[in-house]
Amino acid sequence: MMIKRPTLLLGKTAMLGALLAAVAVGSTGAVAEAVQVPDQIRVALFVDLGSKYQSLTPVVTLGSTGAMKLSLNGVPVASAAAGQTLRFAVDGYRAKLLETADYSTAIAVLKKVQASSKAGFVTALKKNGKTVYQVTEGNYSTAAAAAAALTKWTNAGVTAGMQSLTAASVVGPWAVEAGPYASEAEASAALTRIGAAGLDAFLARKPANGSVAYYVRIGQASDPAGLEALQQAAAAAGQTARIPNAGDPYVVVRSDATSGTAAQTSPLYALPQSAGIALRVDPAGNQGIQVAERSKGTYRGSMEISVLNNNLALVNELPLEQYLYSVVGSEVVASWPLEAQKAQAVAARSYALARGAGFQIADVVDTTVSQTYTGMASENAQAIAAVDATAGEVLTYQGKIVEAVFSSNAGGITADNLTEAWGNDTPYLASAVSSPDAGPQEGKLDWYRVVLSSGKIGYIRSDLLKDSGTKNEAGIPLYEVTGNGVAVRPSPQISATAAPIATANAGEKVVVLKRVPEYTSYSWVEGPLTASQLLTSINKRAKTKLTNLTTLEVSKRGPSGRAAEIAVNGKPVDVGVPDNLRGALGGIRSTLFEIEETGRFTVLGANGERKEFPSDASSLQIEGANGARAQAGDRNLILLGAKGELRAATTTPEFIISGKGYGHGLGMSQWGAKGLADQGYDYQSILLYYYKNVKIEKDVSE
């Protein structure tokens, strides 16, 4: 049974009464020492937390329009001039594919590798008095994984016909070390001597009692068994080398020629797989740091590079309020009212702080897993003003900062967490509250779902059709196209990614099935979706896998009218928490939806016999106006109901899912906040409308 949804409070007087009641529940006064808001926040751009969260990169490249400083455990170790880059990787296991004295040969192999891997490197070394270039691929956590990669690349023939100075092999982090040396210059001189003996050798830095010590690491062994032989080779070259303790922190510096030229290389800093060491990059001024691997975004604050779970981790540490400049600028349209942006600022600040270091080495991540953060590019004057005006303000419930979740559009009514979203009882999230979310439809034309003379079904925008004043043989009104080359689209929207299914010209007659709003974040439609498509997506979430799908319906709804459960072939399907239904149904925008089963209908035969479909489509015959009969076959059907309504049907199970809203629907609706602000309500009233039993408090230090 459909649960009736609460009526949207359209009248300003009625909405004001609801808001006044909401404000009475909370308080906007700060309570001394009740809340503390930190000055800084740590945002993970790349981090490996296993199944909880993964954002991986084999290399990080940082740049700035100003100078940058590099520190190791707080001690300055290097710098980069304006326009120069700093590159970082993991000193793990790699497949060494080629070693050559010809740079162009190395680049030719690299380009083949880069066609399917982002972890290709060209490293320049001085060996036997000349420069050689090693081409390696990967950052693998084990030698076995690197060996498998080496086999793959060898079989792919990436070095076919090319001469290598050394055999292809697995290289790894095992090395012996010479030093410490009094300065980097002394270490560099030793590096030259060791390289002249034909050994792989690299400068290295290690933290030592609050300072940095300089070493030379000799060798790239794939296991510790070869370390004694490396010691002997170093001794033969006149260098005393020791086997370092396993787990010793270090940074090895490679001469990287991956993106430069034979004459211009840059240092690449490789960190050991074991945890315990961190590099920090700070800009010399306020120009920000660009991260090439994050769409070349530029970020305020500093960057911390470390290794977690054998993978490179990059954390942006910056002032909390400056972080919010980007979040609010990313989450809210710049032209929206300032009060809506202030509400977003307080909600985003609260959400960011509610769980502390929720990602092990970071407080938040830069994606919608936390909240969108894209650095300085998304900042704008309005967002900055909203953040500054609410600096230090957070939402609290019973003295604790709340996880103030929000979504793009609630579809007219907010969700109930316990029964419709994530299964939690959260008393500070208002449930089934009317939300003025229809803003995305403003100025948008409706669309007609039409049937062409060819039998194809699609959408034409309403201004491109008119009633022709005529009807077909069945008495169904016909509409006609008003222009030439009119696109008939698979969805009620103009999309660059979805080509039209047909074109129609002026005067062409069509049958209109229904009139629908344009596809937006408020109102949307997906489909037709086949049974096979939905079976695959449902099985990705279903705890018990399904073998077939004939019928699909909503079997349970929550207080807001959102789907809380679906049934396949008449039986409920467990996909976990109700919000998982979005993913289970192919990534639909919200759970406030209806399902149209185009393959499910009842046919009344000539003899009065009723037949329910889906069933054997071959048993369905169509009688034309001239009395001729034909099998329905695999085609679209247009059914005329007992009340004269038209409906598109199919002889096989297909489904159209239409709904409202975008996101989980919990807490504040961003479009709803705009709607309230447009009506004149301030940010405090907006927040206290969507979050119940909360206080808006300010850091006592502000």
Residue pairs with C-beta under 8 A, 6 or more apart in sequence:
2 557
2 561
3 557
3 558
3 559
3 561
4 561
5 412
5 413
5 432
5 560
5 561
6 413
6 432
6 433
6 434
6 560
7 434
8 412
8 413
8 434
8 435
8 436
9 15
9 18
9 434
9 436
10 436
12 679
15 436
15 676
15 679
18 433
18 434
18 689
19 676
19 681
19 685
19 688
19 689
22 430
22 685
22 688
22 689
22 692
23 684
23 685
23 688
25 688
25 692
25 693
25 694
26 688
26 691
26 693
26 694
26 695
26 696
27 695
27 696
28 684
28 695
28 696
29 695
29 697
30 697
30 698
30 700
31 695
31 697
32 700
33 700
34 396
34 399
34 697
34 700
35 394
35 396
35 399
35 401
35 697
35 698
35 699
35 700
36 699
36 700
36 701
37 320
37 349
37 353
37 392
37 394
37 699
37 701
37 702
38 320
38 353
39 319
39 320
40 317
40 318
40 319
40 320
41 317
41 318
41 319
41 320
41 323
41 352
41 353
41 363
41 364
42 304
42 315
42 316
42 317
42 357
42 361
42 362
42 363
42 364
43 315
43 316
43 317
43 318
43 323
43 362
43 363
43 364
43 365
43 366
43 373
44 53
44 55
44 313
44 314
44 315
44 316
44 359
44 361
44 362
44 364
44 365
44 366
45 55
45 291
45 294
45 299
45 314
45 315
45 316
45 365
45 366
46 55
46 56
46 57
46 60
46 293
46 294
46 311
46 312
46 313
46 314
47 53
47 54
47 55
47 308
47 311
47 313
47 314
47 315
47 359
47 360
47 361
47 362
47 365
48 54
48 55
48 56
48 308
48 309
48 310
48 311
48 313
49 308
49 309
49 359
49 360
50 309
52 359
53 359
53 365
53 369
55 365
55 367
56 311
56 312
57 118
57 293
57 312
57 314
58 89
58 90
58 118
58 119
58 138
58 139
58 312
59 87
59 88
59 89
59 118
59 119
59 121
59 268
59 293
59 312
60 87
60 88
60 89
60 291
60 292
60 293
60 303
60 305
60 312
60 314
61 85
61 86
61 87
61 88
61 291
61 292
61 293
62 68
62 85
62 86
62 87
62 88
62 281
62 289
62 290
62 291
62 292
62 303
63 80
63 83
63 84
63 85
63 86
63 289
63 290
63 292
64 80
64 82
64 283
64 284
64 287
64 288
64 289
64 290
65 82
65 83
65 287
66 82
66 283
66 284
66 285
66 287
67 79
67 80
67 81
67 82
67 283
67 284
67 285
68 79
68 80
68 84
68 86
68 281
68 282
68 283
68 284
68 289
69 76
69 78
69 79
69 281
69 282
69 284
70 76
70 77
70 78
70 79
70 80
70 86
70 269
70 279
70 280
70 281
71 77
71 279
71 280
71 281
71 282
72 205
72 207
72 212
72 251
72 277
72 278
72 279
73 207
73 249
73 277
73 278
74 210
74 280
75 207
75 210
75 211
75 212
77 205
77 212
77 251
78 86
78 267
80 86
84 266
85 266
85 292
86 267
86 269
86 281
87 256
87 266
87 267
87 268
87 269
88 268
88 269
88 270
88 271
88 279
88 305
88 312
89 121
89 139
89 268
89 269
89 270
89 271
89 312
90 139
90 270
90 271
90 272
90 273
90 307
90 310
90 311
90 312
91 173
91 252
91 270
91 271
91 272
91 273
92 138
92 139
92 140
92 141
92 172
92 173
92 273
92 310
93 138
93 139
93 140
93 141
93 142
93 143
93 145
93 146
93 170
93 171
93 172
93 173
93 222
94 119
94 121
94 136
94 137
94 138
94 139
94 140
94 146
94 170
94 171
94 172
95 136
95 137
95 138
95 140
95 146
95 147
95 149
95 150
95 153
95 168
95 170
95 171
96 134
96 135
96 136
96 150
96 166
96 168
96 169
96 170
96 171
96 220
97 109
97 113
97 135
97 136
97 137
97 150
97 153
97 154
97 158
97 159
97 168
98 105
98 106
98 109
98 134
98 135
98 159
98 162
98 164
98 168
99 132
99 133
99 134
99 135
99 164
99 165
99 166
100 106
100 132
100 133
100 135
100 162
100 163
100 164
100 165
101 130
101 131
101 132
101 133
101 165
102 133
103 122
103 133
103 257
103 261
103 262
105 133
105 162
106 122
106 133
106 134
106 135
106 257
107 122
108 162
109 135
109 158
109 159
109 162
110 120
110 121
110 122
110 135
110 258
112 156
112 158
113 120
113 135
113 137
113 153
113 158
114 120
117 137
117 138
119 137
119 138
119 139
120 135
120 136
120 137
120 258
121 135
121 136
121 137
121 254
121 256
121 258
121 268
122 133
122 134
122 135
122 256
122 257
122 258
123 133
123 134
123 136
123 254
123 255
123 256
123 257
123 268
124 131
124 132
124 133
124 255
124 256
124 257
124 262
124 265
125 131
125 132
125 133
125 134
125 195
125 200
125 201
125 202
125 255
126 132
126 191
126 192
126 195
126 196
127 195
127 196
127 198
127 199
127 200
128 195
128 196
128 197
128 198
129 196
131 262
132 165
133 257
133 262
136 171
137 149
137 153
138 145
138 146
138 149
139 310
139 311
139 312
140 146
140 149
141 273
141 310
143 170
143 172
143 222
143 223
146 170
146 171
146 172
146 222
147 170
150 168
150 169
150 170
153 159
154 168
159 168
169 222
170 222
171 220
171 221
171 222
172 220
172 221
172 222
172 223
173 220
173 272
173 273
174 219
174 220
174 221
174 222
174 223
174 224
174 226
174 227
175 217
175 218
175 219
175 220
175 221
175 227
175 230
175 244
175 252
176 217
176 218
176 219
176 227
176 230
176 231
176 234
176 241
176 242
176 243
176 244
177 204
177 215
177 216
177 217
177 218
177 241
177 242
177 244
177 250
178 190
178 194
178 215
178 216
178 218
178 234
178 239
178 240
178 241
178 242
179 187
179 190
179 204
179 213
179 214
179 215
179 216
180 206
180 208
180 213
180 214
180 215
181 187
181 190
181 213
181 214
181 215
181 216
182 214
183 214
184 203
184 214
186 214
187 203
187 214
187 215
187 216
188 203
190 216
190 239
191 201
191 202
191 203
191 216
193 237
193 238
193 239
194 201
194 216
194 218
194 234
194 237
194 239
195 201
196 237
197 233
197 236
197 237
199 218
199 219
199 230
199 233
199 234
199 237
200 218
200 219
200 220
201 216
201 217
201 218
201 219
202 216
202 217
202 252
202 253
202 254
203 214
203 215
203 216
203 217
203 252
203 253
204 214
204 215
204 216
204 217
204 250
204 251
204 252
204 253
205 212
205 213
205 214
205 215
205 250
205 251
205 253
206 212
206 213
206 215
206 248
206 249
206 250
206 251
207 213
207 249
207 277
215 250
216 239
217 250
217 252
218 230
218 233
218 234
218 239
218 241
219 226
219 227
219 230
221 227
221 230
224 243
224 246
227 243
228 243
230 241
231 241
231 242
231 243
234 240
234 241
235 241
244 250
247 274
247 276
249 272
249 274
249 276
249 277
250 272
250 277
251 269
251 270
251 271
251 277
251 279
252 269
252 270
253 267
253 268
253 269
253 270
254 267
254 268
254 270
255 265
255 266
255 267
255 268
256 265
256 266
256 267
256 268
257 265
258 268
260 266
269 279
269 305
271 277
271 279
271 305
271 306
271 307
271 312
272 307
273 307
273 310
274 307
275 306
275 307
275 308
277 306
277 307
278 304
278 305
278 306
279 304
279 305
279 306
280 302
280 303
280 304
280 305
281 289
281 302
281 303
281 304
281 305
282 302
283 289
283 302
286 300
287 298
288 298
288 299
288 300
288 375
288 376
289 298
289 299
289 301
289 302
289 303
290 296
290 297
290 298
290 299
291 297
291 298
291 299
291 303
291 314
291 375
294 366
294 375
295 374
297 374
297 375
297 376
297 377
298 375
298 376
298 377
299 316
299 318
299 375
299 376
300 318
300 319
300 322
300 323
300 375
300 376
301 316
301 317
301 318
301 319
301 322
302 316
302 317
302 318
303 314
303 315
303 316
303 317
304 314
304 315
304 316
304 317
305 312
305 313
305 314
306 313
306 315
306 361
307 313
308 360
308 361
313 361
315 361
315 362
316 366
316 375
320 349
320 352
320 353
321 387
321 388
321 391
323 352
323 373
324 345
324 348
324 349
324 352
324 387
325 379
325 383
325 384
325 387
326 373
326 374
326 375
326 376
326 378
326 379
326 383
327 348
327 352
327 371
327 372
327 373
328 341
328 344
328 345
328 348
328 383
328 386
328 387
329 378
329 379
329 380
329 383
329 384
330 371
330 372
330 373
330 374
330 378
331 344
331 348
331 371
331 372
331 406
331 670
332 340
332 341
332 344
332 383
332 670
333 674
334 380
334 381
334 382
334 383
335 382
336 382
336 674
336 677
337 674
337 677
337 678
338 382
338 385
338 386
338 389
338 677
339 677
339 681
339 682
339 683
339 686
340 670
340 673
340 674
340 676
340 677
340 683
340 686
341 382
341 383
341 385
341 386
342 386
342 389
342 390
342 682
342 683
343 668
343 673
343 677
343 683
343 686
343 687
344 386
344 406
344 668
344 670
344 673
345 383
345 386
345 387
345 389
345 390
345 393
346 390
346 393
346 394
346 395
346 404
346 683
346 687
346 696
347 395
347 404
347 406
347 667
347 668
347 687
347 691
348 371
348 404
348 406
349 390
349 393
349 394
350 394
350 395
350 401
350 402
350 403
350 404
351 370
351 371
351 403
351 404
351 405
351 406
352 363
352 364
352 370
352 371
353 363
353 394
353 401
354 400
354 401
354 402
354 403
354 404
355 363
355 403
356 363
357 363
358 364
358 370
359 365
359 370
364 370
364 371
364 373
366 372
366 373
366 374
372 378
390 683
391 702
392 698
392 699
392 701
392 702
393 696
393 697
393 698
393 699
394 401
394 696
394 697
394 698
394 699
395 401
395 402
395 404
395 428
395 687
395 691
395 694
395 695
395 696
395 697
396 402
396 694
396 695
396 697
397 427
397 428
397 693
397 694
397 695
402 428
402 691
402 694
404 667
404 668
404 691
405 429
405 664
405 666
405 667
406 666
406 667
406 668
406 669
406 670
406 690
407 661
407 662
407 663
407 664
407 665
407 666
407 667
407 668
407 669
407 670
408 521
408 661
408 662
408 663
408 669
408 670
408 671
409 437
409 440
409 521
409 522
409 590
409 660
409 661
409 662
409 663
409 669
409 670
409 671
409 672
410 435
410 437
410 661
410 663
410 665
410 669
410 671
410 672
411 435
411 437
411 522
411 590
411 592
411 659
411 660
411 661
411 662
411 665
412 434
412 435
412 436
412 437
412 438
412 522
412 592
412 660
412 661
413 432
413 433
413 434
413 435
413 560
413 561
413 592
413 665
414 429
414 430
414 431
414 432
414 433
414 435
414 560
414 665
414 666
414 667
414 669
414 672
414 690
415 421
415 431
415 432
415 558
415 560
415 562
415 591
415 592
415 664
415 665
415 666
416 431
416 432
416 558
416 559
416 560
416 562
417 423
417 424
417 425
417 426
417 429
417 431
417 666
418 424
418 425
418 426
418 431
419 558
419 559
419 564
419 578
420 558
420 559
420 560
420 562
420 563
420 564
420 578
420 579
420 591
420 665
421 577
421 578
421 579
421 591
421 664
421 665
421 666
422 577
422 578
422 579
422 664
422 666
423 577
423 578
426 666
427 692
427 693
428 691
428 692
428 693
428 694
429 666
429 667
429 690
429 691
429 692
430 667
430 689
430 690
430 691
430 692
431 559
431 560
432 559
432 560
433 689
433 690
435 669
435 671
435 672
435 675
435 690
436 671
436 672
436 675
436 676
436 679
437 522
437 660
437 661
437 669
437 671
437 672
437 675
438 522
438 671
438 675
439 522
439 671
439 674
439 675
439 678
440 520
440 521
440 522
440 523
440 671
441 517
441 518
441 520
441 522
441 523
444 517
444 518
444 520
445 461
445 462
445 463
445 518
446 461
446 462
446 492
446 515
446 516
446 517
446 518
447 459
447 460
447 461
447 462
447 492
447 493
447 515
447 516
447 517
447 518
448 459
448 460
448 461
448 462
448 465
448 479
448 510
448 512
448 513
448 514
448 515
448 516
449 457
449 458
449 459
449 492
449 512
449 513
449 514
449 515
449 516
449 648
450 457
450 458
450 459
450 460
450 465
450 479
450 488
450 510
450 511
450 512
450 513
451 457
451 510
451 511
451 513
451 636
451 638
451 648
452 458
452 488
452 502
452 504
452 508
452 510
453 508
453 509
453 510
454 502
455 635
455 636
456 488
456 501
456 502
456 636
457 513
457 636
457 648
458 488
458 489
458 490
458 500
458 501
458 502
459 488
459 489
459 490
459 491
459 492
459 516
460 481
460 486
460 487
460 488
460 489
460 504
460 510
461 492
461 518
462 515
463 482
464 481
464 482
464 483
464 486
465 479
465 480
465 481
465 482
465 510
465 512
466 479
466 480
466 482
467 477
467 479
468 477
468 478
468 479
468 480
468 509
470 477
470 478
470 509
471 477
471 478
472 478
472 511
473 625
474 625
474 640
476 511
476 640
476 646
477 511
477 512
478 509
478 510
478 511
479 509
479 510
479 511
479 512
480 506
480 507
480 508
480 509
480 510
481 504
481 505
481 506
481 507
481 508
481 510
482 506
483 505
483 506
484 505
484 506
485 503
485 505
486 503
486 504
486 505
487 494
487 500
487 503
488 500
488 501
488 502
488 503
488 504
489 495
489 498
489 500
489 501
490 498
490 500
490 501
491 498
491 519
491 525
491 526
492 516
492 517
492 518
492 519
492 525
493 518
493 519
493 520
504 510
511 638
511 646
512 646
513 638
513 646
513 647
513 648
514 646
516 523
516 525
516 658
517 523
519 525
521 589
521 661
521 662
521 671
522 660
522 661
522 662
522 671
523 658
523 659
523 660
524 588
524 589
524 658
524 659
524 660
524 662
525 656
525 657
525 658
525 659
526 586
526 588
526 656
526 657
526 658
527 596
527 654
527 655
527 656
527 657
528 598
528 650
528 654
528 655
528 656
529 586
529 654
529 655
529 656
529 657
530 652
530 653
530 654
531 548
531 549
531 550
531 599
531 652
531 653
531 654
531 655
532 549
533 586
534 549
534 552
534 585
534 586
534 655
535 546
535 548
535 549
537 583
537 584
537 585
537 586
537 587
538 546
538 549
538 566
538 568
538 573
538 575
538 584
538 585
539 545
539 546
540 583
540 584
541 575
541 576
541 580
541 583
541 584
542 573
542 574
542 575
542 584
543 574
543 575
543 576
544 573
544 574
546 568
546 573
548 569
549 568
549 569
549 653
550 569
550 599
550 614
550 653
551 567
551 568
551 569
551 570
551 597
551 600
551 614
551 653
552 566
552 567
552 568
552 595
552 597
552 653
552 655
553 566
553 567
553 595
553 597
554 563
554 565
554 566
554 567
554 593
554 594
554 595
555 565
555 566
555 567
555 572
556 563
556 564
556 565
556 572
557 563
557 564
558 564
558 578
560 592
560 665
561 592
562 578
562 590
562 591
562 592
562 665
563 578
563 581
563 591
563 592
563 593
564 578
564 591
565 572
565 573
565 578
566 572
566 573
566 575
566 581
566 584
566 585
566 595
567 573
573 584
575 581
575 584
578 591
579 591
579 664
581 588
581 591
582 588
582 589
582 590
582 591
585 593
585 657
588 657
588 659
589 659
589 661
589 662
589 663
590 659
590 660
590 661
590 662
590 663
590 664
590 665
591 659
591 665
592 659
592 660
592 661
592 665
593 657
593 658
593 659
593 660
594 657
594 658
594 659
595 655
595 656
595 657
596 655
596 656
596 657
596 658
597 653
597 654
597 655
598 648
598 649
598 650
598 653
598 654
598 655
598 656
599 613
599 614
599 649
599 650
599 651
599 652
599 653
599 654
600 613
600 614
600 653
601 613
601 639
601 647
601 649
602 610
602 611
602 612
602 613
603 610
603 611
603 613
603 620
604 610
605 611
611 619
611 620
613 620
613 649
613 651
614 652
614 653
617 632
617 633
617 634
617 651
617 652
618 631
618 632
618 633
620 631
620 632
620 651
621 629
621 630
621 631
621 632
622 629
622 630
622 631
622 632
622 637
623 629
624 630
632 651
633 651
634 651
634 652
635 650
635 651
636 648
636 649
636 650
637 648
637 649
637 650
637 651
638 646
638 647
638 648
638 649
639 646
639 647
639 648
639 649
640 646
640 647
641 647
661 669
667 690
667 691
668 686
668 687
668 690
668 691
669 690
672 690
673 686
673 690
676 685
676 686
676 689
677 683
677 686
681 689
684 696
687 694
687 696
688 694
688 696
